[in-house]
Amino acid sequence: MNYGNIFELCDVVRETGFSARKFLGAGHLKKIYENSLANRLRKQGLHAVQQHPLSVFDEDGTLLGDFYADLFVEGCWIAELKACRAVAPEHEAQVLGYLRAARIKDGMLMNFGGPKFWAKK
């Protein structure tokens, strides 16, 4: 499926995450939420790859290694998932670092473990 607007894709992923959290509730390991979100996105026709390796480059273009995105959606968008009581500043820094290092423009941090579902682009 091709989304002309990245915000439209963000809305679909966020709403799908909310739906998964509503069904599953709190208390599961992150992998359960990851599997649920990937399954639901694929059923909607989106290309969602779990634990997708993305290369990390230094500023001069030198390959430093790989990290694994929880979900890599539509070949252009990272979803970093958490299942913790509250999102900490280091979680947000982690996503921003992943985006910058992998030279990916868009992504979202999603937390399934708190009292309420939380997602931030």
trRosetta pair geometry for C-beta under 8 A, 3 or more apart (Angstrom, degrees):
i j d omega theta_ij theta_ji phi_ij phi_ji
1 44 7.3 -49 -5 130 155 80
1 45 4.3 90 -40 118 118 109
1 46 5.6 -56 39 -84 117 58
1 47 7.8 -172 30 -10 71 77
1 74 7.5 -73 73 -101 75 113
2 74 7.9 127 -114 -149 43 123
3 6 7.0 111 113 -93 119 30
3 8 4.9 -166 -163 85 117 112
3 9 4.2 165 69 -58 167 98
3 12 7.6 -137 -87 7 144 136
3 74 6.9 -43 19 -124 106 168
4 8 7.2 42 57 27 65 143
5 8 4.3 88 76 -4 97 107
5 9 7.4 -172 96 -4 55 81
6 9 5.5 -52 -155 37 43 114
6 10 6.3 48 146 -23 69 103
6 76 7.9 -105 -110 117 106 123
6 77 7.2 162 -148 -88 98 123
6 105 7.8 -86 -109 104 162 115
6 106 5.1 -152 -170 -81 139 168
7 10 5.3 -47 -146 35 37 117
7 11 6.4 42 152 -23 65 101
8 11 5.7 -50 -151 32 31 113
8 12 6.7 32 151 -19 63 103
9 12 5.7 -53 -150 34 34 111
9 13 6.4 28 155 -14 67 106
9 73 7.0 156 176 122 119 127
9 74 6.4 -79 -138 12 142 153
9 77 6.2 -160 133 -47 138 166
9 106 7.9 89 81 122 126 148
10 13 6.0 -59 -147 40 30 107
10 14 6.0 28 157 -18 67 111
10 77 7.9 -149 -75 -153 71 142
10 106 7.4 -105 -67 176 109 126
10 108 6.2 139 -137 -62 92 132
10 121 5.2 3 -145 -91 143 128
11 14 5.8 -57 -142 39 28 110
11 15 6.1 24 161 -15 65 110
12 15 6.1 -59 -144 40 25 107
12 16 6.1 25 156 -19 62 111
12 41 7.7 99 136 -124 105 88
12 44 6.9 176 -177 135 122 158
12 46 7.2 154 126 -59 138 141
13 16 5.7 -57 -146 39 28 112
13 17 6.3 32 154 -21 64 106
13 37 7.7 47 -161 -172 80 114
13 41 6.8 12 -109 -99 76 123
13 73 6.3 -85 -87 -61 132 176
13 77 7.6 -150 -38 132 155 139
13 79 6.2 -148 -177 -86 140 132
13 108 6.3 158 105 34 135 151
13 110 8.0 -120 144 -60 103 141
13 119 7.9 178 114 -165 90 150
14 17 5.7 -54 -149 35 29 112
14 18 6.4 32 152 -20 63 105
14 108 7.0 -129 -72 -162 89 161
14 110 7.6 -169 -113 -100 63 115
14 119 4.7 -180 -126 95 94 155
15 18 5.6 -50 -148 34 33 114
15 19 6.4 35 152 -20 64 105
16 19 5.6 -52 -149 35 32 113
16 20 6.4 34 151 -19 65 104
16 37 6.2 105 124 -144 107 76
16 40 4.9 164 -169 117 111 125
16 41 5.7 95 147 -73 168 76
16 44 7.0 -102 -91 -11 135 147
17 20 5.7 -53 -147 36 33 111
17 21 6.3 29 155 -17 66 107
17 33 7.9 43 -146 -179 85 106
17 37 5.6 10 -96 -111 74 120
17 110 5.1 -101 -151 -153 158 146
17 112 7.3 -124 -175 -81 98 98
17 117 6.5 156 130 -171 94 131
17 119 5.8 112 79 -68 149 139
18 21 5.8 -57 -147 39 29 109
18 22 6.2 34 154 -24 65 107
18 117 5.1 159 -114 96 66 159
18 119 7.6 -91 -54 -4 87 130
19 22 5.7 -51 -145 33 29 114
19 23 6.6 24 157 -14 62 106
19 40 6.8 169 86 -163 120 158
20 23 6.0 -61 -153 39 29 107
20 24 6.0 5 161 0 68 116
20 33 6.3 114 132 -148 129 73
20 36 4.2 132 -151 129 124 122
20 37 5.3 -88 -14 -73 167 69
20 40 5.8 -135 -68 -5 109 151
20 112 7.5 -50 104 -117 105 129
21 24 6.2 -64 -132 51 27 96
21 25 7.4 95 176 -82 57 9
21 26 7.8 26 -165 -69 92 61
21 33 7.1 22 -82 -128 77 114
21 112 5.1 -154 -100 -137 108 88
21 117 4.0 136 77 -82 165 123
22 25 7.9 15 -178 -66 19 50
22 117 7.5 -55 -47 -25 71 138
23 36 7.6 -170 72 -164 121 141
24 28 5.8 -46 165 -5 126 141
24 32 6.7 152 -153 135 148 116
24 33 6.8 -157 69 -92 162 75
24 36 6.2 -97 -43 -62 138 170
24 112 7.6 7 80 -178 129 127
25 28 7.8 113 80 -16 69 100
26 112 7.3 169 -114 147 64 70
26 113 5.9 90 -149 -154 95 41
26 114 7.2 -111 -113 81 129 18
26 115 7.2 -38 -57 -109 154 27
27 113 7.7 123 -49 -136 23 75
28 32 3.9 -79 163 62 132 144
28 33 6.2 146 89 -39 120 85
28 83 6.5 -94 87 -147 64 147
28 112 7.3 -35 61 124 97 128
29 32 5.4 106 62 -2 71 99
29 33 7.9 -145 101 4 43 86
29 83 6.2 144 -172 68 26 161
30 33 5.8 -62 -158 41 41 108
30 34 6.0 44 148 -23 74 108
30 70 7.6 -88 162 -128 118 132
30 81 5.5 141 -164 116 103 108
30 82 6.6 -59 -107 -151 120 21
30 83 4.1 -151 -74 0 70 116
30 112 7.3 141 -119 44 60 119
30 113 7.8 -48 -78 -47 76 117
31 34 5.3 -52 -143 37 34 117
31 35 6.2 36 156 -20 66 103
32 35 5.9 -53 -148 36 28 110
32 36 6.4 27 153 -17 62 109
32 83 8.0 68 48 -88 92 155
33 36 5.6 -55 -145 39 32 112
33 37 6.1 29 158 -17 67 108
33 81 5.8 -179 102 -176 117 139
33 83 5.9 166 6 -77 137 114
33 112 4.2 -164 -112 7 157 170
34 37 6.0 -57 -143 39 26 107
34 38 6.2 24 159 -16 63 110
34 50 6.1 99 159 -132 112 117
34 70 5.5 -119 -116 -177 120 103
34 71 6.7 -173 -149 -50 87 100
34 81 5.4 -167 -78 44 87 159
35 38 6.0 -58 -145 39 26 109
35 39 6.1 28 157 -20 63 111
35 50 7.5 13 -90 -96 54 155
36 39 5.8 -57 -147 37 27 113
36 40 6.2 20 159 -15 64 110
37 40 5.9 -59 -144 40 28 107
37 41 6.2 27 158 -18 65 109
37 48 7.6 -138 127 176 80 155
37 71 6.5 -85 108 -58 121 155
37 79 7.2 -134 137 126 146 155
37 81 7.1 -174 20 -86 152 140
37 110 7.8 113 -96 95 160 160
38 41 5.9 -57 -145 38 28 109
38 42 6.3 27 158 -18 64 109
38 48 4.8 -169 -138 119 71 125
38 50 5.1 -31 -87 -59 157 108
38 71 5.9 -162 -81 -109 91 116
39 42 6.0 -60 -150 37 26 109
39 43 6.4 26 154 -20 63 108
40 43 5.7 -52 -148 34 32 113
40 44 6.8 27 152 -15 62 106
41 44 5.7 -62 -156 38 35 109
41 46 4.3 -61 170 65 92 126
41 48 4.1 75 94 -30 134 148
41 71 7.6 103 20 -167 158 142
41 73 6.5 -87 -179 -120 154 114
42 45 7.7 81 -176 -50 34 9
42 46 6.4 -95 -84 66 33 70
42 47 7.8 51 -107 -114 75 25
42 48 5.6 -110 -56 38 80 106
46 73 6.0 -7 164 -159 125 99
46 74 6.1 -64 -161 -58 92 91
47 73 7.0 135 84 -162 61 48
47 74 5.5 114 55 -93 93 41
47 75 6.4 12 92 -26 133 86
48 71 5.4 -17 -167 -163 100 110
48 72 7.4 151 -155 73 49 44
48 73 5.0 -8 -104 -105 80 78
48 74 7.9 -5 -72 -29 60 58
49 52 4.2 73 110 -69 116 122
49 69 7.9 68 90 79 91 109
49 71 7.0 140 71 -156 44 54
49 72 4.7 -19 61 58 100 97
49 73 7.9 -165 23 -74 67 35
50 70 7.0 -32 -146 170 70 48
50 71 6.0 -28 -100 -96 57 67
51 68 4.6 -1 -162 176 69 124
51 69 7.3 167 -132 71 18 48
51 70 7.0 -5 -71 -131 54 30
52 68 6.6 146 64 -156 30 67
52 69 4.9 -18 59 52 90 101
52 71 7.6 51 5 -164 109 22
52 72 3.7 -57 44 5 151 132
53 66 4.3 -3 -166 -176 104 139
53 67 7.5 152 -146 78 59 26
53 68 5.6 -38 -89 -96 56 73
54 66 6.4 141 67 -153 34 80
54 67 6.0 -24 60 63 88 75
54 68 7.5 148 14 -107 78 23
54 69 5.5 54 -12 -26 124 107
54 72 7.0 154 -57 -91 114 134
54 78 7.5 -45 -28 -90 161 122
54 98 7.3 77 77 -173 140 94
54 102 4.1 9 149 -130 126 138
54 104 7.0 -36 -158 -32 149 129
55 63 5.7 -53 -169 -135 119 101
55 65 7.6 179 -147 108 60 23
55 66 5.7 -48 -96 -95 47 76
55 102 6.5 126 72 -128 48 77
56 63 7.5 101 74 -161 51 58
56 64 4.7 -57 101 64 97 107
56 65 5.5 -3 46 66 110 65
56 66 6.6 171 1 -104 88 21
56 67 6.0 62 -43 -8 120 97
56 101 4.1 -3 -141 155 92 119
56 102 6.0 -52 -90 -71 60 68
57 61 5.7 -24 -173 -144 127 32
57 62 6.5 141 -159 70 72 39
57 63 6.0 -45 -101 -98 73 45
57 64 6.4 160 -118 2 17 93
57 101 6.6 164 41 -176 55 64
57 102 7.7 116 9 -110 85 27
57 103 6.7 6 32 -23 123 115
58 61 7.0 -33 69 38 73 19
58 62 4.3 2 34 55 117 96
58 63 8.0 -77 5 -14 83 6
58 64 5.5 112 -43 -51 84 112
64 101 7.5 -67 46 -167 132 117
67 98 6.1 -108 83 -121 147 98
67 101 7.6 68 7 92 127 133
67 102 7.3 -100 46 -61 105 119
69 72 4.5 93 81 -61 140 90
69 78 4.7 -115 -137 -133 130 97
69 79 7.3 92 170 48 103 52
69 80 7.2 -93 -151 -78 72 72
69 98 7.0 123 -95 177 87 138
69 102 7.9 -3 -57 -51 115 175
70 78 7.8 93 40 -176 76 80
70 79 5.8 -85 79 98 103 75
70 80 5.5 121 11 -128 120 38
70 81 4.5 -164 158 15 165 95
71 78 7.3 135 81 -162 60 44
71 79 3.9 -5 62 54 110 111
71 81 7.1 67 -3 -27 103 112
72 75 7.1 45 148 -100 102 28
72 77 7.2 140 -164 73 50 50
72 78 6.1 -20 -105 -100 66 62
72 79 7.8 -151 -69 21 24 77
73 76 7.6 -54 90 56 63 60
73 77 4.4 -38 66 75 94 107
73 78 7.7 -176 18 -78 83 13
73 79 6.1 55 -17 -16 117 110
74 77 5.7 33 51 18 98 110
76 104 7.0 158 -173 -150 48 95
76 105 7.3 -11 176 41 94 96
76 106 6.8 36 138 47 88 105
77 104 7.4 153 -103 177 22 121
77 106 5.0 -31 -115 95 85 101
77 107 6.0 158 -171 -92 62 55
77 108 7.7 18 174 0 103 92
78 95 7.2 171 108 -152 122 87
78 98 6.1 -159 151 123 168 126
78 99 6.4 -146 35 -83 136 80
78 102 7.4 103 -55 65 141 147
78 104 5.5 94 -20 111 113 155
78 106 7.5 169 27 104 72 51
78 107 3.6 -16 65 -112 88 124
78 108 7.6 -179 95 27 60 54
79 107 6.6 -167 -71 -161 32 82
79 108 5.4 -9 -116 62 72 92
79 110 6.1 0 -172 4 99 121
80 91 7.6 172 123 -178 128 86
80 94 6.7 167 -175 109 161 108
80 95 4.7 -139 21 -94 147 101
80 98 6.8 143 -66 30 131 157
80 107 6.7 48 -8 163 93 124
80 108 7.3 -165 31 93 70 45
80 109 5.1 -22 71 -108 103 67
80 110 7.2 161 81 23 50 71
81 110 5.2 -25 -110 71 67 98
81 111 7.7 143 -166 -92 54 33
81 112 6.7 6 -168 -6 101 111
82 87 6.4 129 62 -100 156 82
82 91 5.9 -12 -62 -141 150 141
82 109 7.0 16 -3 -177 113 90
82 110 7.0 178 27 91 73 48
82 111 4.4 -23 74 -107 106 78
82 112 7.1 175 87 21 51 70
82 113 6.4 -85 130 13 77 113
83 111 7.2 158 -89 -160 25 64
83 112 5.0 -26 -103 68 78 96
83 113 3.8 109 -180 -55 50 115
84 87 7.2 124 73 -80 111 43
84 88 7.8 -40 107 -10 150 95
84 91 7.8 -152 40 -73 139 146
84 111 6.4 -67 50 -145 75 113
84 113 4.7 114 21 67 14 143
84 114 7.2 12 96 -56 51 79
85 113 6.2 -64 -57 123 29 108
85 114 5.7 79 -180 -103 34 72
86 111 7.6 33 -156 176 22 163
86 114 5.7 79 -84 -100 49 121
87 91 5.0 -111 -161 64 82 145
87 92 6.9 77 160 -43 115 90
87 109 6.6 99 -137 138 139 128
87 111 5.0 -127 -60 -44 101 146
87 114 7.5 -61 -21 -41 76 136
87 118 6.1 -129 -19 108 125 145
87 120 7.8 164 125 10 175 127
88 91 5.2 110 57 -5 68 99
88 92 7.8 -137 101 3 44 84
89 92 5.7 -55 -156 37 42 109
89 93 6.2 42 148 -19 71 107
90 93 5.2 -50 -141 40 38 116
90 94 6.2 52 153 -31 65 99
91 94 5.5 -46 -152 25 31 118
91 95 7.0 28 153 -14 61 101
91 109 6.0 115 142 -157 102 140
91 111 7.7 40 155 -72 162 113
92 95 6.0 -54 -154 35 35 108
92 96 6.4 31 152 -14 67 108
92 109 6.1 -94 -100 -15 61 165
92 120 7.4 -24 -108 85 105 138
93 96 5.7 -57 -145 42 33 110
93 97 6.0 36 155 -22 67 108
94 97 5.8 -58 -149 37 26 112
94 98 6.4 28 153 -20 63 106
95 98 5.6 -52 -148 34 32 113
95 99 6.4 31 155 -19 65 105
95 107 5.8 -161 -174 108 106 130
95 108 7.7 -68 -157 125 148 11
95 109 4.8 -109 -40 -65 156 105
96 99 5.8 -53 -148 36 31 112
96 100 6.3 27 156 -15 65 109
97 100 5.9 -58 -143 40 29 108
97 101 5.9 20 164 -12 67 115
98 101 6.2 -62 -138 43 22 104
98 102 5.8 0 170 2 63 118
98 104 7.4 -19 132 44 80 120
98 107 7.1 -13 91 22 113 176
99 102 6.6 -69 -137 48 18 95
99 104 5.1 -100 -140 75 64 86
99 105 7.1 41 -170 -162 109 6
99 106 7.5 149 -132 20 126 4
99 107 5.3 -141 -80 12 114 128
100 103 7.5 15 177 -74 28 41
104 107 6.4 66 117 -44 121 112
106 121 7.3 -26 -161 -164 90 102
107 121 7.5 151 91 -154 37 60
108 119 5.7 13 173 -174 121 98
108 120 6.6 165 -156 82 76 37
108 121 5.1 -41 -98 -101 89 54
109 119 7.1 171 88 -148 50 51
109 120 5.3 -7 57 57 95 89
110 117 7.7 -13 -169 -173 91 89
110 118 7.1 159 -156 90 46 57
110 119 4.5 -3 -108 -105 81 91
111 114 5.4 42 130 -4 121 108
111 117 7.3 165 85 -158 63 45
111 118 4.3 2 52 60 104 105
111 119 7.5 -163 23 -70 62 50
112 117 6.3 -4 -117 -118 53 82
114 117 7.6 162 61 -85 92 17
114 118 5.8 27 38 -7 136 120
